[in-house]
Amino acid sequence: MKKDAIRLFLAMILVIIPVGMGWTADPVKIGVVYPLTGPIAAAGSYQKAGVEIAVDRINAEGGILGRPVKALIEDGANDPSQSVSAAEKLVTRDKVDVMIAAWGSSPTLAVSASVTKKYGVPHVVDTASSVKVTKLEGKRPNPWLFRISPTSQMEAEGVEKHLVSKMGFQKVAFLSVNNDWGRGAAQEFATVVKRQGGTVVATEIINADATDFLTQLTKIKGAGADSIIVTTDQAQISLILKQYKQLGMTQKILTTGGGIVPEGLVALAGSEAAEGVNIITFFAPWFPELTKIPQEAKWFAEEYLKRGNAPKGFGECFRGYDAMKAIKAALELAKTTDKEKVREAFHKVDTWALSGRIKFDEFGQSYPNILVVQVKNGKPYIPEYMKP
């Protein structure tokens, strides 16, 4: 009996010691630039949580290439200049192996041109939606960049079949933030509306820090719009909804960009103002069965909440998690952190993530799910015609 106990103890040591001593190698360093201050700070914090969940899971499963993974996260404030400075510091000082950057289209374009292309660093984009990030005048502007978030064109085409015929967006007004993302989304969705026989009756542009939208909403109301397509962040959309309700407006609303969730609108705008809003999203944590990895999707949603994160961040947190899944897949295919070999490996990645399949085309663009979630009785609801 005593010998059996000794054998069991030695077996436990053999199991525990490799795990405890496994991190003798230097970590694989992932540089991350997210907005952690400024108007978009909440979105950046949600995505940061997604990265951290992925890193913890990867390390618990043995790391990558037998090495621990370390995420070095810097604040870019969704500002091109600050994002470039943060990314350059991560590359030149911290010697990161791969980069995730930089939330909005404008800072992402800046980091792509001034840092990752210049220094030859694999660059994963998990949020920016301007088509110019992956395709400019028919060419790929940065061969080191790989995007898992959809372009605004992909979003528009993803809802095109139902936008006019089933959702009833016939006389459409646009309310868009004044940056590459907002202006680009208005252009792409306008193309789809017209192609499906609808008309564009108004286009209003707002500043990212604006809080008063009564003038723009009054113009939209006067233009005879029956629907509004809104492109900006969740906090600003919530203010818009409050003022929309104040004016007694009843136009149908669709939000673009994927960062909005029913819980967020209800919490920030109130259930009455949020009711009936249509939300484009790429991951529906409330319906894990719609993904190809339902068990992992369910686990992720539970883990995210278990860590004290707010449900209103569900529209953003998955992006950081999926970016890490793409990076892990590429590094394991490359079997090295050599940047050129990792870049080549990204072209061979074919894996399932929370937002759908990650597989890159010749421009470095992946094609995630495009879903529409409605706020119905204050809760998420997906119409049958929008289920994948």
C-alpha positions in Angstrom: 0.0 0.0 0.0 2.8 2.3 0.9 4.6 1.5 -2.4 1.4 2.3 -4.3 1.2 5.7 -2.5 4.9 6.5 -3.4 4.3 5.5 -7.1 1.2 7.8 -7.2 3.2 10.6 -5.7 6.0 10.2 -8.2 3.5 10.1 -11.0 2.0 13.3 -9.8 5.4 14.9 -9.8 6.0 13.8 -13.4 2.7 15.4 -14.4 3.1 18.6 -12.4 6.8 19.4 -13.0 6.6 19.7 -16.9 3.6 22.1 -16.5 5.3 24.1 -13.7 8.7 24.2 -15.5 7.4 24.5 -19.1 7.8 28.2 -19.4 11.6 28.3 -19.5 11.4 29.7 -23.1 10.7 33.4 -23.9 7.1 34.2 -24.4 5.5 34.7 -27.8 4.7 38.5 -27.7 1.5 39.8 -29.1 1.3 43.6 -29.4 -2.2 45.1 -29.1 -3.3 48.6 -29.7 -6.8 49.4 -28.6 -8.6 52.6 -27.5 -8.4 52.5 -23.7 -9.1 56.2 -23.3 -11.3 58.7 -25.1 -14.8 58.3 -26.5 -14.3 54.7 -27.6 -12.6 53.5 -24.4 -15.4 51.1 -23.5 -15.1 49.2 -26.8 -11.4 48.9 -26.4 -11.7 47.6 -22.8 -14.2 44.9 -24.0 -11.9 43.7 -26.7 -9.0 43.7 -24.3 -11.0 41.3 -22.1 -11.4 39.1 -25.1 -7.7 39.0 -25.7 -7.0 38.2 -22.1 -9.5 35.3 -22.1 -7.9 33.9 -25.2 -4.4 34.3 -23.8 -5.3 32.5 -20.5 -7.0 29.7 -22.4 -4.0 29.2 -24.8 -1.5 29.2 -21.9 -3.7 26.8 -19.9 -3.6 24.5 -22.9 0.2 24.6 -23.2 0.9 27.9 -25.0 2.1 28.2 -28.6 5.1 26.2 -29.8 5.7 25.2 -26.2 6.1 28.9 -25.2 3.8 31.1 -23.1 1.8 33.8 -24.8 2.0 37.4 -23.5 -0.2 40.2 -24.7 1.4 43.7 -24.5 -1.5 46.1 -24.6 -1.1 49.8 -25.4 -3.7 52.6 -25.6 -4.2 54.1 -29.1 -7.3 56.2 -28.1 -8.7 55.5 -31.6 -6.4 58.3 -32.7 -4.1 57.8 -35.8 -1.1 59.5 -34.3 -1.3 58.0 -30.9 -1.9 54.5 -32.4 1.1 54.8 -34.6 3.3 55.8 -31.6 2.0 52.9 -29.5 2.5 50.4 -32.3 6.0 51.6 -33.1 6.9 51.3 -29.4 5.6 47.7 -29.4 7.6 46.8 -32.5 10.9 48.6 -31.8 11.1 48.4 -28.0 9.1 45.3 -27.1 10.0 43.3 -30.2 6.5 41.8 -30.6 6.0 38.9 -32.9 2.5 39.8 -34.2 0.3 42.9 -33.9 -3.4 43.5 -33.3 -4.3 47.1 -34.2 -5.9 49.6 -34.0 -9.8 49.6 -33.7 -11.1 52.3 -36.0 -10.4 52.4 -39.7 -8.4 55.7 -39.6 -5.9 54.6 -36.9 -5.7 51.1 -38.5 -4.8 52.6 -41.8 -2.1 54.7 -40.1 -0.6 51.8 -38.2 -0.7 49.7 -41.4 1.2 52.2 -43.5 3.6 53.6 -40.9 4.4 50.6 -38.7 3.5 47.1 -39.7 4.3 47.5 -43.4 7.4 49.5 -42.7 8.9 47.0 -40.2 7.4 43.8 -41.7 5.2 42.7 -38.8 2.2 40.4 -39.2 -0.8 42.6 -38.4 -4.3 41.3 -37.5 -7.2 43.7 -37.8 -10.3 42.7 -35.8 -12.5 45.8 -36.0 -11.9 48.3 -38.8 -14.3 48.1 -41.7 -13.1 50.5 -44.3 -12.5 48.6 -47.6 -9.2 50.6 -47.9 -7.6 48.6 -45.1 -7.3 45.5 -47.4 -8.0 46.8 -50.9 -6.9 50.2 -52.4 -7.5 50.8 -56.1 -7.7 47.1 -56.7 -4.4 46.3 -54.9 -3.4 45.0 -51.5 -1.9 48.0 -49.6 -0.1 46.0 -46.9 0.9 42.3 -47.5 1.5 41.9 -43.8 -2.1 42.7 -42.8 -4.9 40.2 -42.3 -8.4 41.3 -41.4 -11.0 39.1 -39.6 -13.7 41.9 -39.3 -15.9 42.4 -42.4 -15.8 45.5 -44.6 -18.8 47.8 -44.7 -19.4 46.5 -48.2 -19.6 42.9 -46.8 -22.0 44.1 -44.1 -24.2 45.8 -46.6 -24.3 42.9 -49.0 -24.9 40.5 -46.0 -28.3 42.2 -45.4 -29.0 43.2 -48.9 -31.4 40.3 -49.7 -33.8 41.4 -46.9 -33.1 45.1 -46.3 -35.8 46.4 -48.5 -38.1 43.5 -49.1 -38.5 42.1 -45.5 -37.1 44.8 -43.2 -38.9 47.6 -45.1 -36.0 50.0 -45.5 -37.5 51.8 -48.6 -36.8 55.6 -48.0 -33.5 55.5 -46.1 -31.7 58.2 -44.3 -28.1 57.8 -43.1 -26.6 59.2 -39.8 -22.9 58.5 -39.8 -19.9 59.4 -37.8 -17.4 61.7 -39.6 -14.5 59.3 -40.2 -13.4 56.6 -42.8 -15.7 54.1 -41.2 -18.9 56.2 -41.0 -18.5 57.8 -44.5 -17.6 54.5 -46.0 -20.5 52.6 -44.5 -23.0 55.2 -45.7 -21.6 54.8 -49.2 -21.7 51.0 -49.2 -25.2 50.8 -47.7 -26.6 53.4 -50.1 -25.4 51.3 -53.0 -27.3 48.3 -51.7 -30.4 50.3 -50.9 -30.5 51.7 -54.5 -29.8 48.3 -56.0 -32.8 46.9 -54.3 -35.1 49.6 -55.4 -35.0 51.8 -52.3 -34.1 55.5 -52.2 -31.7 57.6 -50.1 -33.6 60.7 -48.8 -30.9 62.1 -46.5 -27.3 61.7 -45.3 -26.3 63.4 -42.1 -22.7 63.4 -40.8 -21.9 63.7 -37.0 -18.7 64.3 -35.1 -17.4 61.4 -32.9 -17.7 63.6 -29.8 -21.1 65.1 -30.6 -23.9 64.7 -28.0 -26.7 66.8 -29.6 -28.4 65.3 -32.7 -31.7 67.1 -32.7 -30.8 69.1 -35.8 -29.8 66.1 -37.9 -32.8 64.0 -36.7 -35.2 66.8 -37.5 -33.8 67.0 -41.0 -34.2 63.3 -41.4 -37.8 63.4 -40.2 -38.6 66.2 -42.6 -37.0 64.3 -45.5 -39.8 61.7 -45.3 -37.5 58.8 -44.3 -39.1 55.6 -43.2 -35.8 54.2 -41.9 -32.4 55.2 -40.6 -29.1 53.4 -41.0 -26.8 54.6 -38.2 -23.0 54.1 -38.1 -21.2 55.1 -34.8 -20.4 53.6 -31.5 -22.8 52.2 -28.9 -22.6 55.2 -26.5 -23.4 57.7 -29.2 -26.1 55.6 -30.8 -27.8 55.4 -27.3 -27.8 59.2 -27.1 -29.3 59.4 -30.7 -32.0 56.9 -29.7 -33.0 59.1 -26.7 -33.3 62.2 -28.8 -35.1 60.2 -31.6 -37.7 59.2 -29.0 -37.9 62.7 -27.7 -38.9 63.9 -31.2 -41.6 61.2 -31.4 -39.9 59.5 -34.4 -40.9 56.0 -35.4 -38.6 55.3 -38.3 -37.0 51.8 -38.4 -33.4 51.8 -37.3 -30.4 49.6 -38.4 -27.0 49.9 -36.7 -23.8 48.9 -38.5 -20.3 48.0 -37.5 -21.1 45.0 -35.2 -20.2 46.6 -31.9 -23.8 47.2 -30.7 -25.8 44.7 -28.5 -29.4 44.8 -27.1 -28.1 44.8 -23.5 -26.0 47.9 -24.3 -28.8 49.9 -25.9 -31.3 49.0 -23.2 -28.8 49.9 -20.5 -27.7 53.2 -22.1 -30.8 54.4 -23.9 -33.6 52.7 -22.0 -35.8 49.8 -23.0 -38.4 52.0 -24.7 -35.9 53.8 -26.9 -34.1 50.6 -27.8 -37.2 48.5 -28.7 -37.3 47.4 -32.3 -33.8 48.5 -33.2 -32.1 46.2 -35.8 -28.4 45.5 -35.0 -25.8 44.1 -37.4 -23.5 41.8 -35.5 -21.0 39.0 -36.3 -21.3 36.9 -33.1 -24.6 36.2 -31.2 -23.5 35.0 -27.7 -27.2 34.5 -26.8 -27.5 31.8 -29.5 -24.3 29.7 -29.4 -26.0 27.0 -31.4 -25.7 29.3 -34.5 -21.9 29.0 -34.5 -19.8 26.1 -35.7 -18.2 25.9 -32.2 -21.3 26.1 -29.9 -19.6 24.7 -26.8 -16.7 27.1 -27.1 -19.1 30.0 -27.8 -21.1 29.1 -24.7 -18.0 28.8 -22.6 -16.6 32.2 -23.9 -19.8 34.0 -23.0 -19.9 32.5 -19.6 -16.2 33.2 -18.9 -16.5 36.8 -20.1 -19.4 37.4 -17.6 -17.7 35.4 -14.8 -14.7 37.9 -15.0 -17.1 40.7 -14.1 -17.4 42.1 -17.6 -20.6 43.9 -18.6 -23.1 42.2 -21.1 -23.1 45.4 -23.1 -19.6 44.5 -24.2 -20.7 41.3 -26.1 -20.5 43.2 -29.4 -16.8 43.8 -29.0 -15.2 41.3 -26.7 -15.3 38.4 -29.2 -13.1 40.3 -31.7 -10.0 40.2 -29.4 -10.6 36.5 -28.8 -11.0 35.7 -32.5 -7.9 37.7 -33.3 -5.9 35.5 -30.9 -7.4 32.4 -32.4 -6.2 33.5 -35.9 -2.7 34.3 -34.5 -2.5 30.9 -32.7 -3.5 29.1 -35.9 -0.9 30.9 -38.0 2.0 30.4 -35.5 1.2 26.7 -35.2 1.2 26.4 -39.0 4.5 28.3 -39.2 6.1 26.3 -36.4 8.2 29.4 -35.7 7.9 33.1 -34.8 9.9 34.1 -37.9 7.9 37.0 -39.2 8.1 36.1 -42.9 7.1 32.5 -42.2 4.2 33.6 -40.0 3.0 35.9 -42.8 3.0 33.0 -45.2 1.2 30.8 -42.7 -1.6 33.3 -42.3 -2.5 32.5 -45.9 -3.0 28.9 -44.9 -5.2 29.5 -41.9 -8.6 27.8 -42.0 -10.2 27.7 -38.6 -13.6 28.3 -36.9 -13.9 31.2 -34.5 -16.8 32.9 -32.6 -17.6 35.1 -35.6 -17.4 32.3 -38.2 -14.7 30.9 -40.4 -11.3 32.5 -40.5 -9.8 31.9 -44.0 -8.1 34.8 -45.8 -8.4 35.6 -49.5 -5.6 37.1 -51.6 -6.2 40.5 -50.1 -5.8 39.2 -46.5 -9.6 39.5 -45.9 -11.6 36.9 -44.0 -15.4 36.5 -44.3 -17.2 36.3 -40.9 -20.9 35.8 -40.3 -23.2 38.8 -40.9 -26.3 38.6 -38.6 -29.1 40.9 -37.7 -30.3 40.9 -34.1 -33.5 42.8 -33.1 -34.3 44.2 -29.7 -37.7 42.6 -28.9 -39.2 43.1 -25.5 -35.8 44.3 -24.4 -34.1 41.1 -25.4 -32.1 39.8 -28.4 -34.1 38.1 -31.1 -33.0 36.9 -34.5 -35.6 36.7 -37.3 -35.7 33.3 -39.0 -34.7 34.8 -42.4 -31.5 36.1 -40.9 -30.3 32.9 -39.3 -27.2 31.4 -41.0 
